[in-house]
Amino acid sequence: MLSESPTLAMSARAKELKAQGKEVLDFSAGEPDFHPPAGVTAAVTEYVRTRPVHYAPVPGLPALRDAAAAEFARYHGRPVTRGEVLVSCGAKHSLANLFMVTLSPGDEVVIPAPYWVSYADMVRLGDGVPVIVPTRREDGWRLQPEALAAALTPKTRFIVLGNPTNPTGAGYPAPLLRALGEVMARVAPNCWLLVDDIYRRLVYGGFEHVSAITTLADVTEQIVVVDGVSKSYSMTGYRIGFLLAPAKVVSAASRLQGHTTSGAATVSQIAALAALTDPSCEAAVRDMHAAFTRRREFMLAGLGALPGLDIVAPDGAFYLFCDISRHIGPGTQFADDIAFATWLLEQKLVGTVPGTAFGAPGHLRLSYAAADETLQGGALRLGQALAGLPPPRG
């Protein structure tokens, strides 16, 4: 049975409270608050003004597939053909397509925890078995080679790495990627590495994102990449994701997509084409990145000073993953992180997501993809809420 997305559920409840006239300061949604680049809006406006909007080809508009292939080729340092690229209704759709056409009943998929909430359910949707491998705060929430080796079996079909990952923002530097690749090649040479690169352009603090395809030359033919325009270009509502995979996998996923959603919305594909090909869009992306950098620093400083919140500075994305274990459990008023997050939302009007949703009880995820005034007010309100609690344990 598939579960409801906890992040969407918390965001929906925050919106309900707002509709009731309550001043909710919402850190729950992973959605940039910016307008897309002006070139994107101009391209969409011109398109709908000058012609009717018809169905797009199931695998995507040829021009967009070519543009995505060119971007993949540039970044990953190898030729990419149109046949290796599928355009879907968001990166989430790309992932679901992939698992449904590649997994057989009983196939295992290694997923480091904390993990994005939909990975495990998507694996189950494809009749696979999610194998959750905990990571440690002292390791920066990064999967370690020895933990990966212990999790691999002859049934392993995929290893999933978000780089950077949601919810922790942890990124994988080249040496660690190489070490993980060596384990994969030695212990499970027939499995594949799935890299979720949706946040690859949103990295900070000197962290350098590297291409898994470039870094792991020995297993390049066993690497699948999911990417898109939602996060970096602030185009979440356009719902465009890309799958980079061998042509036979793309062909199978396209056939599946033809019987479910058909092609992604034509207007959205025109918007994504502009994002990838209009040089003016890059300036907007740089401006958004600068704002995220500033917001990250503000939130790290503000929340890091609050009692009982322990945070590892994220390498990328736009989340802080806070350890609240000293505020919950025996001797406190909160049984767990779910009770704590519910109290924050219902009583203090601060929206967060409990770590249990990500396979990491005892934590909260806060998104800093929100307006500066929301971040400022939310940090103040969160501080006031914590000040009203007994001192944290330890």
Contacts in CASP RR format, 6 or more apart in sequence:
PFRMAT RR
TARGET T0000
AUTHOR 0000-0000-0000
METHOD contacts of the structure
MODEL  1
MLSESPTLAMSARAKELKAQGKEVLDFSAGEPDFHPPAGVTAAVTEYVRT
RPVHYAPVPGLPALRDAAAAEFARYHGRPVTRGEVLVSCGAKHSLANLFM
VTLSPGDEVVIPAPYWVSYADMVRLGDGVPVIVPTRREDGWRLQPEALAA
ALTPKTRFIVLGNPTNPTGAGYPAPLLRALGEVMARVAPNCWLLVDDIYR
RLVYGGFEHVSAITTLADVTEQIVVVDGVSKSYSMTGYRIGFLLAPAKVV
SAASRLQGHTTSGAATVSQIAALAALTDPSCEAAVRDMHAAFTRRREFML
AGLGALPGLDIVAPDGAFYLFCDISRHIGPGTQFADDIAFATWLLEQKLV
GTVPGTAFGAPGHLRLSYAAADETLQGGALRLGQALAGLPPPRG
2 121 0 8 1.000
2 124 0 8 1.000
2 125 0 8 1.000
3 121 0 8 1.000
5 117 0 8 1.000
5 118 0 8 1.000
6 117 0 8 1.000
6 353 0 8 1.000
6 354 0 8 1.000
6 356 0 8 1.000
6 357 0 8 1.000
7 28 0 8 1.000
7 29 0 8 1.000
7 30 0 8 1.000
7 117 0 8 1.000
7 353 0 8 1.000
7 357 0 8 1.000
7 365 0 8 1.000
10 28 0 8 1.000
10 341 0 8 1.000
10 345 0 8 1.000
10 351 0 8 1.000
10 352 0 8 1.000
10 353 0 8 1.000
11 26 0 8 1.000
11 28 0 8 1.000
11 29 0 8 1.000
13 345 0 8 1.000
14 24 0 8 1.000
14 26 0 8 1.000
14 28 0 8 1.000
14 29 0 8 1.000
14 345 0 8 1.000
14 351 0 8 1.000
15 26 0 8 1.000
17 24 0 8 1.000
17 345 0 8 1.000
17 346 0 8 1.000
17 349 0 8 1.000
18 24 0 8 1.000
18 26 0 8 1.000
22 349 0 8 1.000
23 349 0 8 1.000
24 345 0 8 1.000
24 349 0 8 1.000
24 350 0 8 1.000
24 351 0 8 1.000
25 349 0 8 1.000
25 350 0 8 1.000
25 351 0 8 1.000
25 374 0 8 1.000
25 377 0 8 1.000
25 378 0 8 1.000
25 381 0 8 1.000
26 350 0 8 1.000
26 351 0 8 1.000
26 370 0 8 1.000
26 374 0 8 1.000
27 350 0 8 1.000
27 351 0 8 1.000
27 352 0 8 1.000
27 365 0 8 1.000
27 366 0 8 1.000
27 367 0 8 1.000
27 368 0 8 1.000
27 370 0 8 1.000
27 378 0 8 1.000
28 351 0 8 1.000
28 352 0 8 1.000
28 353 0 8 1.000
28 365 0 8 1.000
28 367 0 8 1.000
29 367 0 8 1.000
29 369 0 8 1.000
30 166 0 8 1.000
30 236 0 8 1.000
30 318 0 8 1.000
30 319 0 8 1.000
30 367 0 8 1.000
30 369 0 8 1.000
31 236 0 8 1.000
31 367 0 8 1.000
31 369 0 8 1.000
32 231 0 8 1.000
32 234 0 8 1.000
32 236 0 8 1.000
32 288 0 8 1.000
32 318 0 8 1.000
32 369 0 8 1.000
33 234 0 8 1.000
33 369 0 8 1.000
33 370 0 8 1.000
33 371 0 8 1.000
33 374 0 8 1.000
34 234 0 8 1.000
34 284 0 8 1.000
34 288 0 8 1.000
34 291 0 8 1.000
35 41 0 8 1.000
35 234 0 8 1.000
36 233 0 8 1.000
36 234 0 8 1.000
36 235 0 8 1.000
36 238 0 8 1.000
36 271 0 8 1.000
36 275 0 8 1.000
36 284 0 8 1.000
37 233 0 8 1.000
37 234 0 8 1.000
37 274 0 8 1.000
37 275 0 8 1.000
37 278 0 8 1.000
37 280 0 8 1.000
37 281 0 8 1.000
37 283 0 8 1.000
37 284 0 8 1.000
37 285 0 8 1.000
38 280 0 8 1.000
38 284 0 8 1.000
39 274 0 8 1.000
39 278 0 8 1.000
39 280 0 8 1.000
39 281 0 8 1.000
40 233 0 8 1.000
40 235 0 8 1.000
40 271 0 8 1.000
40 274 0 8 1.000
40 275 0 8 1.000
40 278 0 8 1.000
40 281 0 8 1.000
41 271 0 8 1.000
42 274 0 8 1.000
43 270 0 8 1.000
43 271 0 8 1.000
43 273 0 8 1.000
43 274 0 8 1.000
43 278 0 8 1.000
44 267 0 8 1.000
44 270 0 8 1.000
44 271 0 8 1.000
44 274 0 8 1.000
47 53 0 8 1.000
47 267 0 8 1.000
47 270 0 8 1.000
48 267 0 8 1.000
53 266 0 8 1.000
53 267 0 8 1.000
54 266 0 8 1.000
55 262 0 8 1.000
55 263 0 8 1.000
55 266 0 8 1.000
56 87 0 8 1.000
56 263 0 8 1.000
56 264 0 8 1.000
56 265 0 8 1.000
56 266 0 8 1.000
56 269 0 8 1.000
57 263 0 8 1.000
58 254 0 8 1.000
58 257 0 8 1.000
58 258 0 8 1.000
58 262 0 8 1.000
58 263 0 8 1.000
59 65 0 8 1.000
59 83 0 8 1.000
59 85 0 8 1.000
59 86 0 8 1.000
59 87 0 8 1.000
59 250 0 8 1.000
59 254 0 8 1.000
59 257 0 8 1.000
59 263 0 8 1.000
60 86 0 8 1.000
60 87 0 8 1.000
60 263 0 8 1.000
60 264 0 8 1.000
60 269 0 8 1.000
61 87 0 8 1.000
61 266 0 8 1.000
61 269 0 8 1.000
61 270 0 8 1.000
61 273 0 8 1.000
62 82 0 8 1.000
63 273 0 8 1.000
64 87 0 8 1.000
64 269 0 8 1.000
64 272 0 8 1.000
64 273 0 8 1.000
64 276 0 8 1.000
65 82 0 8 1.000
65 83 0 8 1.000
65 85 0 8 1.000
65 86 0 8 1.000
65 87 0 8 1.000
66 82 0 8 1.000
67 273 0 8 1.000
67 276 0 8 1.000
67 277 0 8 1.000
68 85 0 8 1.000
68 87 0 8 1.000
68 227 0 8 1.000
68 242 0 8 1.000
68 244 0 8 1.000
68 272 0 8 1.000
68 276 0 8 1.000
69 80 0 8 1.000
69 81 0 8 1.000
69 82 0 8 1.000
69 83 0 8 1.000
69 84 0 8 1.000
69 85 0 8 1.000
70 80 0 8 1.000
70 276 0 8 1.000
71 276 0 8 1.000
72 80 0 8 1.000
72 84 0 8 1.000
72 85 0 8 1.000
72 225 0 8 1.000
72 227 0 8 1.000
72 242 0 8 1.000
72 244 0 8 1.000
73 79 0 8 1.000
73 80 0 8 1.000
75 200 0 8 1.000
75 211 0 8 1.000
76 211 0 8 1.000
76 213 0 8 1.000
76 214 0 8 1.000
76 225 0 8 1.000
76 244 0 8 1.000
77 211 0 8 1.000
77 213 0 8 1.000
77 214 0 8 1.000
78 213 0 8 1.000
78 214 0 8 1.000
78 220 0 8 1.000
80 244 0 8 1.000
81 247 0 8 1.000
83 247 0 8 1.000
83 250 0 8 1.000
83 251 0 8 1.000
84 244 0 8 1.000
84 245 0 8 1.000
84 246 0 8 1.000
84 247 0 8 1.000
84 250 0 8 1.000
85 242 0 8 1.000
85 243 0 8 1.000
85 244 0 8 1.000
85 250 0 8 1.000
86 94 0 8 1.000
86 97 0 8 1.000
86 242 0 8 1.000
86 243 0 8 1.000
86 245 0 8 1.000
86 250 0 8 1.000
86 253 0 8 1.000
86 254 0 8 1.000
86 257 0 8 1.000
87 240 0 8 1.000
87 241 0 8 1.000
87 242 0 8 1.000
87 263 0 8 1.000
87 264 0 8 1.000
87 269 0 8 1.000
87 272 0 8 1.000
88 94 0 8 1.000
88 97 0 8 1.000
88 240 0 8 1.000
88 241 0 8 1.000
88 242 0 8 1.000
88 243 0 8 1.000
88 253 0 8 1.000
88 257 0 8 1.000
88 261 0 8 1.000
88 263 0 8 1.000
88 264 0 8 1.000
89 239 0 8 1.000
89 240 0 8 1.000
89 241 0 8 1.000
89 261 0 8 1.000
89 263 0 8 1.000
89 264 0 8 1.000
89 265 0 8 1.000
90 228 0 8 1.000
90 230 0 8 1.000
90 239 0 8 1.000
90 240 0 8 1.000
90 241 0 8 1.000
90 264 0 8 1.000
91 196 0 8 1.000
91 198 0 8 1.000
91 226 0 8 1.000
91 227 0 8 1.000
91 228 0 8 1.000
91 230 0 8 1.000
91 241 0 8 1.000
91 242 0 8 1.000
92 118 0 8 1.000
92 122 0 8 1.000
93 239 0 8 1.000
93 241 0 8 1.000
93 257 0 8 1.000
93 261 0 8 1.000
93 264 0 8 1.000
94 226 0 8 1.000
94 241 0 8 1.000
94 242 0 8 1.000
94 243 0 8 1.000
94 253 0 8 1.000
95 118 0 8 1.000
95 119 0 8 1.000
95 122 0 8 1.000
95 194 0 8 1.000
95 196 0 8 1.000
95 226 0 8 1.000
96 122 0 8 1.000
96 125 0 8 1.000
97 243 0 8 1.000
97 253 0 8 1.000
97 256 0 8 1.000
97 257 0 8 1.000
98 194 0 8 1.000
98 224 0 8 1.000
98 226 0 8 1.000
98 243 0 8 1.000
98 245 0 8 1.000
98 249 0 8 1.000
98 253 0 8 1.000
99 109 0 8 1.000
99 122 0 8 1.000
99 123 0 8 1.000
99 125 0 8 1.000
99 126 0 8 1.000
99 128 0 8 1.000
99 158 0 8 1.000
100 125 0 8 1.000
100 126 0 8 1.000
100 253 0 8 1.000
100 256 0 8 1.000
101 249 0 8 1.000
101 252 0 8 1.000
101 253 0 8 1.000
101 255 0 8 1.000
101 256 0 8 1.000
102 157 0 8 1.000
102 158 0 8 1.000
102 192 0 8 1.000
102 249 0 8 1.000
102 252 0 8 1.000
103 109 0 8 1.000
103 123 0 8 1.000
103 126 0 8 1.000
103 127 0 8 1.000
103 128 0 8 1.000
103 157 0 8 1.000
104 127 0 8 1.000
104 128 0 8 1.000
104 157 0 8 1.000
105 127 0 8 1.000
105 128 0 8 1.000
106 127 0 8 1.000
106 128 0 8 1.000
106 129 0 8 1.000
106 155 0 8 1.000
107 127 0 8 1.000
107 128 0 8 1.000
107 129 0 8 1.000
107 155 0 8 1.000
107 156 0 8 1.000
107 157 0 8 1.000
108 128 0 8 1.000
108 129 0 8 1.000
108 130 0 8 1.000
108 131 0 8 1.000
108 153 0 8 1.000
108 155 0 8 1.000
108 156 0 8 1.000
108 157 0 8 1.000
109 119 0 8 1.000
109 123 0 8 1.000
109 128 0 8 1.000
109 129 0 8 1.000
109 130 0 8 1.000
109 131 0 8 1.000
109 156 0 8 1.000
109 157 0 8 1.000
109 158 0 8 1.000
109 159 0 8 1.000
109 160 0 8 1.000
110 131 0 8 1.000
110 133 0 8 1.000
110 148 0 8 1.000
110 151 0 8 1.000
110 152 0 8 1.000
110 156 0 8 1.000
110 158 0 8 1.000
110 159 0 8 1.000
110 160 0 8 1.000
111 119 0 8 1.000
111 120 0 8 1.000
111 123 0 8 1.000
111 130 0 8 1.000
111 131 0 8 1.000
111 132 0 8 1.000
111 133 0 8 1.000
111 160 0 8 1.000
112 132 0 8 1.000
112 133 0 8 1.000
112 134 0 8 1.000
112 135 0 8 1.000
112 142 0 8 1.000
112 143 0 8 1.000
112 160 0 8 1.000
112 161 0 8 1.000
112 165 0 8 1.000
113 132 0 8 1.000
113 133 0 8 1.000
113 134 0 8 1.000
113 135 0 8 1.000
113 358 0 8 1.000
113 359 0 8 1.000
113 360 0 8 1.000
114 135 0 8 1.000
114 141 0 8 1.000
114 165 0 8 1.000
114 167 0 8 1.000
114 168 0 8 1.000
114 321 0 8 1.000
114 355 0 8 1.000
114 358 0 8 1.000
114 359 0 8 1.000
114 360 0 8 1.000
114 363 0 8 1.000
115 132 0 8 1.000
115 160 0 8 1.000
115 165 0 8 1.000
115 358 0 8 1.000
115 359 0 8 1.000
116 162 0 8 1.000
116 165 0 8 1.000
116 166 0 8 1.000
116 167 0 8 1.000
116 196 0 8 1.000
116 358 0 8 1.000
117 357 0 8 1.000
117 358 0 8 1.000
119 130 0 8 1.000
119 160 0 8 1.000
120 130 0 8 1.000
120 132 0 8 1.000
123 129 0 8 1.000
123 130 0 8 1.000
124 130 0 8 1.000
128 157 0 8 1.000
129 155 0 8 1.000
131 151 0 8 1.000
131 156 0 8 1.000
132 359 0 8 1.000
133 143 0 8 1.000
133 147 0 8 1.000
133 148 0 8 1.000
133 150 0 8 1.000
133 151 0 8 1.000
134 147 0 8 1.000
134 360 0 8 1.000
135 141 0 8 1.000
135 142 0 8 1.000
135 143 0 8 1.000
135 144 0 8 1.000
135 147 0 8 1.000
135 170 0 8 1.000
136 144 0 8 1.000
137 310 0 8 1.000
137 312 0 8 1.000
137 323 0 8 1.000
140 168 0 8 1.000
140 170 0 8 1.000
140 312 0 8 1.000
141 165 0 8 1.000
141 168 0 8 1.000
141 169 0 8 1.000
141 170 0 8 1.000
141 312 0 8 1.000
141 321 0 8 1.000
142 170 0 8 1.000
142 171 0 8 1.000
142 172 0 8 1.000
142 176 0 8 1.000
143 161 0 8 1.000
143 172 0 8 1.000
143 180 0 8 1.000
145 176 0 8 1.000
145 179 0 8 1.000
145 180 0 8 1.000
145 182 0 8 1.000
145 183 0 8 1.000
148 159 0 8 1.000
148 180 0 8 1.000
148 183 0 8 1.000
148 184 0 8 1.000
148 187 0 8 1.000
149 183 0 8 1.000
149 187 0 8 1.000
152 159 0 8 1.000
152 183 0 8 1.000
152 184 0 8 1.000
152 187 0 8 1.000
152 188 0 8 1.000
152 191 0 8 1.000
153 188 0 8 1.000
154 188 0 8 1.000
156 188 0 8 1.000
156 191 0 8 1.000
157 191 0 8 1.000
157 192 0 8 1.000
158 191 0 8 1.000
158 192 0 8 1.000
158 193 0 8 1.000
158 194 0 8 1.000
158 224 0 8 1.000
159 180 0 8 1.000
159 184 0 8 1.000
159 191 0 8 1.000
159 192 0 8 1.000
159 193 0 8 1.000
159 194 0 8 1.000
160 194 0 8 1.000
160 196 0 8 1.000
161 172 0 8 1.000
161 180 0 8 1.000
161 193 0 8 1.000
161 194 0 8 1.000
161 195 0 8 1.000
161 196 0 8 1.000
161 212 0 8 1.000
162 171 0 8 1.000
162 172 0 8 1.000
162 195 0 8 1.000
162 196 0 8 1.000
162 197 0 8 1.000
162 199 0 8 1.000
163 171 0 8 1.000
163 172 0 8 1.000
163 177 0 8 1.000
163 195 0 8 1.000
163 196 0 8 1.000
163 197 0 8 1.000
163 199 0 8 1.000
163 200 0 8 1.000
163 209 0 8 1.000
163 212 0 8 1.000
164 170 0 8 1.000
164 171 0 8 1.000
164 199 0 8 1.000
164 200 0 8 1.000
164 202 0 8 1.000
164 203 0 8 1.000
164 207 0 8 1.000
164 209 0 8 1.000
164 314 0 8 1.000
164 315 0 8 1.000
164 316 0 8 1.000
164 317 0 8 1.000
165 171 0 8 1.000
165 196 0 8 1.000
165 199 0 8 1.000
165 317 0 8 1.000
166 199 0 8 1.000
166 317 0 8 1.000
166 319 0 8 1.000
167 319 0 8 1.000
167 321 0 8 1.000
167 353 0 8 1.000
167 355 0 8 1.000
167 358 0 8 1.000
167 360 0 8 1.000
167 365 0 8 1.000
168 312 0 8 1.000
168 314 0 8 1.000
168 319 0 8 1.000
168 321 0 8 1.000
169 199 0 8 1.000
169 314 0 8 1.000
169 315 0 8 1.000
169 316 0 8 1.000
169 317 0 8 1.000
169 319 0 8 1.000
169 321 0 8 1.000
170 312 0 8 1.000
170 314 0 8 1.000
170 315 0 8 1.000
171 203 0 8 1.000
171 207 0 8 1.000
171 209 0 8 1.000
171 315 0 8 1.000
171 316 0 8 1.000
172 180 0 8 1.000
172 210 0 8 1.000
173 207 0 8 1.000
173 208 0 8 1.000
173 210 0 8 1.000
174 208 0 8 1.000
174 210 0 8 1.000
174 215 0 8 1.000
177 210 0 8 1.000
177 212 0 8 1.000
177 215 0 8 1.000
177 216 0 8 1.000
178 215 0 8 1.000
178 216 0 8 1.000
181 193 0 8 1.000
181 216 0 8 1.000
181 218 0 8 1.000
181 219 0 8 1.000
184 191 0 8 1.000
184 193 0 8 1.000
184 219 0 8 1.000
184 222 0 8 1.000
185 218 0 8 1.000
185 219 0 8 1.000
191 222 0 8 1.000
192 222 0 8 1.000
192 223 0 8 1.000
192 224 0 8 1.000
193 212 0 8 1.000
193 216 0 8 1.000
193 219 0 8 1.000
193 222 0 8 1.000
193 223 0 8 1.000
193 224 0 8 1.000
194 223 0 8 1.000
194 224 0 8 1.000
194 225 0 8 1.000
194 226 0 8 1.000
195 212 0 8 1.000
195 223 0 8 1.000
195 224 0 8 1.000
195 225 0 8 1.000
195 226 0 8 1.000
196 226 0 8 1.000
197 209 0 8 1.000
197 225 0 8 1.000
197 226 0 8 1.000
197 227 0 8 1.000
198 226 0 8 1.000
198 227 0 8 1.000
198 228 0 8 1.000
198 230 0 8 1.000
198 231 0 8 1.000
199 231 0 8 1.000
199 232 0 8 1.000
199 316 0 8 1.000
199 317 0 8 1.000
199 318 0 8 1.000
200 209 0 8 1.000
200 227 0 8 1.000
200 232 0 8 1.000
201 209 0 8 1.000
201 231 0 8 1.000
201 232 0 8 1.000
201 285 0 8 1.000
201 289 0 8 1.000
202 231 0 8 1.000
202 232 0 8 1.000
202 289 0 8 1.000
202 292 0 8 1.000
202 316 0 8 1.000
202 317 0 8 1.000
202 318 0 8 1.000
203 209 0 8 1.000
203 315 0 8 1.000
203 316 0 8 1.000
204 292 0 8 1.000
204 293 0 8 1.000
204 296 0 8 1.000
204 314 0 8 1.000
204 315 0 8 1.000
204 316 0 8 1.000
205 293 0 8 1.000
205 313 0 8 1.000
205 315 0 8 1.000
207 315 0 8 1.000
207 316 0 8 1.000
212 223 0 8 1.000
212 225 0 8 1.000
213 220 0 8 1.000
213 223 0 8 1.000
213 225 0 8 1.000
216 223 0 8 1.000
221 246 0 8 1.000
224 243 0 8 1.000
224 244 0 8 1.000
224 245 0 8 1.000
224 249 0 8 1.000
225 243 0 8 1.000
225 244 0 8 1.000
225 245 0 8 1.000
226 241 0 8 1.000
226 242 0 8 1.000
226 243 0 8 1.000
226 244 0 8 1.000
227 241 0 8 1.000
227 242 0 8 1.000
227 244 0 8 1.000
228 240 0 8 1.000
228 241 0 8 1.000
228 242 0 8 1.000
228 272 0 8 1.000
229 235 0 8 1.000
229 238 0 8 1.000
229 240 0 8 1.000
229 241 0 8 1.000
229 271 0 8 1.000
229 272 0 8 1.000
229 275 0 8 1.000
229 276 0 8 1.000
230 236 0 8 1.000
230 237 0 8 1.000
230 238 0 8 1.000
230 239 0 8 1.000
230 240 0 8 1.000
230 241 0 8 1.000
231 317 0 8 1.000
231 318 0 8 1.000
232 285 0 8 1.000
232 288 0 8 1.000
232 289 0 8 1.000
233 275 0 8 1.000
233 281 0 8 1.000
233 284 0 8 1.000
233 285 0 8 1.000
234 288 0 8 1.000
235 271 0 8 1.000
235 272 0 8 1.000
235 275 0 8 1.000
237 268 0 8 1.000
238 265 0 8 1.000
238 268 0 8 1.000
238 271 0 8 1.000
238 272 0 8 1.000
239 264 0 8 1.000
239 265 0 8 1.000
239 268 0 8 1.000
240 264 0 8 1.000
240 268 0 8 1.000
240 269 0 8 1.000
240 271 0 8 1.000
240 272 0 8 1.000
241 264 0 8 1.000
241 272 0 8 1.000
243 249 0 8 1.000
243 250 0 8 1.000
243 253 0 8 1.000
245 253 0 8 1.000
257 263 0 8 1.000
274 281 0 8 1.000
275 281 0 8 1.000
292 318 0 8 1.000
292 368 0 8 1.000
292 369 0 8 1.000
295 318 0 8 1.000
295 368 0 8 1.000
295 370 0 8 1.000
295 372 0 8 1.000
295 375 0 8 1.000
296 314 0 8 1.000
296 318 0 8 1.000
296 368 0 8 1.000
298 368 0 8 1.000
298 372 0 8 1.000
298 375 0 8 1.000
298 376 0 8 1.000
298 379 0 8 1.000
299 320 0 8 1.000
299 366 0 8 1.000
299 368 0 8 1.000
299 375 0 8 1.000
299 379 0 8 1.000
300 311 0 8 1.000
300 313 0 8 1.000
300 320 0 8 1.000
302 379 0 8 1.000
303 309 0 8 1.000
303 311 0 8 1.000
303 320 0 8 1.000
303 322 0 8 1.000
303 366 0 8 1.000
303 379 0 8 1.000
303 382 0 8 1.000
304 311 0 8 1.000
306 382 0 8 1.000
306 383 0 8 1.000
306 386 0 8 1.000
307 386 0 8 1.000
307 387 0 8 1.000
307 391 0 8 1.000
307 392 0 8 1.000
308 323 0 8 1.000
308 324 0 8 1.000
308 326 0 8 1.000
308 327 0 8 1.000
308 386 0 8 1.000
308 392 0 8 1.000
309 322 0 8 1.000
309 323 0 8 1.000
309 324 0 8 1.000
309 386 0 8 1.000
310 322 0 8 1.000
310 323 0 8 1.000
310 326 0 8 1.000
311 320 0 8 1.000
311 321 0 8 1.000
311 322 0 8 1.000
311 323 0 8 1.000
312 321 0 8 1.000
314 320 0 8 1.000
314 321 0 8 1.000
318 367 0 8 1.000
318 368 0 8 1.000
318 369 0 8 1.000
319 365 0 8 1.000
319 366 0 8 1.000
319 367 0 8 1.000
319 368 0 8 1.000
320 365 0 8 1.000
320 366 0 8 1.000
320 368 0 8 1.000
321 355 0 8 1.000
321 358 0 8 1.000
321 360 0 8 1.000
321 363 0 8 1.000
321 364 0 8 1.000
321 365 0 8 1.000
322 363 0 8 1.000
322 364 0 8 1.000
322 365 0 8 1.000
322 366 0 8 1.000
323 362 0 8 1.000
323 363 0 8 1.000
324 337 0 8 1.000
324 340 0 8 1.000
324 362 0 8 1.000
324 363 0 8 1.000
324 364 0 8 1.000
325 362 0 8 1.000
325 363 0 8 1.000
326 392 0 8 1.000
326 393 0 8 1.000
326 394 0 8 1.000
327 334 0 8 1.000
327 340 0 8 1.000
327 386 0 8 1.000
327 389 0 8 1.000
327 392 0 8 1.000
327 393 0 8 1.000
328 334 0 8 1.000
328 335 0 8 1.000
328 336 0 8 1.000
328 337 0 8 1.000
328 339 0 8 1.000
328 340 0 8 1.000
328 362 0 8 1.000
329 335 0 8 1.000
329 336 0 8 1.000
332 389 0 8 1.000
332 390 0 8 1.000
332 393 0 8 1.000
333 389 0 8 1.000
334 340 0 8 1.000
334 343 0 8 1.000
336 354 0 8 1.000
336 356 0 8 1.000
336 361 0 8 1.000
336 362 0 8 1.000
337 354 0 8 1.000
337 355 0 8 1.000
337 356 0 8 1.000
337 361 0 8 1.000
337 362 0 8 1.000
337 363 0 8 1.000
337 364 0 8 1.000
338 354 0 8 1.000
338 356 0 8 1.000
340 354 0 8 1.000
340 364 0 8 1.000
341 351 0 8 1.000
341 352 0 8 1.000
341 353 0 8 1.000
341 354 0 8 1.000
341 364 0 8 1.000
344 350 0 8 1.000
344 351 0 8 1.000
344 352 0 8 1.000
344 364 0 8 1.000
344 382 0 8 1.000
344 385 0 8 1.000
345 351 0 8 1.000
345 352 0 8 1.000
348 381 0 8 1.000
348 382 0 8 1.000
348 384 0 8 1.000
348 385 0 8 1.000
349 381 0 8 1.000
350 378 0 8 1.000
350 381 0 8 1.000
350 382 0 8 1.000
350 385 0 8 1.000
352 364 0 8 1.000
352 365 0 8 1.000
352 366 0 8 1.000
353 364 0 8 1.000
353 365 0 8 1.000
354 361 0 8 1.000
354 362 0 8 1.000
354 363 0 8 1.000
354 364 0 8 1.000
354 365 0 8 1.000
355 361 0 8 1.000
355 362 0 8 1.000
355 363 0 8 1.000
355 364 0 8 1.000
355 365 0 8 1.000
356 362 0 8 1.000
357 365 0 8 1.000
358 365 0 8 1.000
368 375 0 8 1.000
END
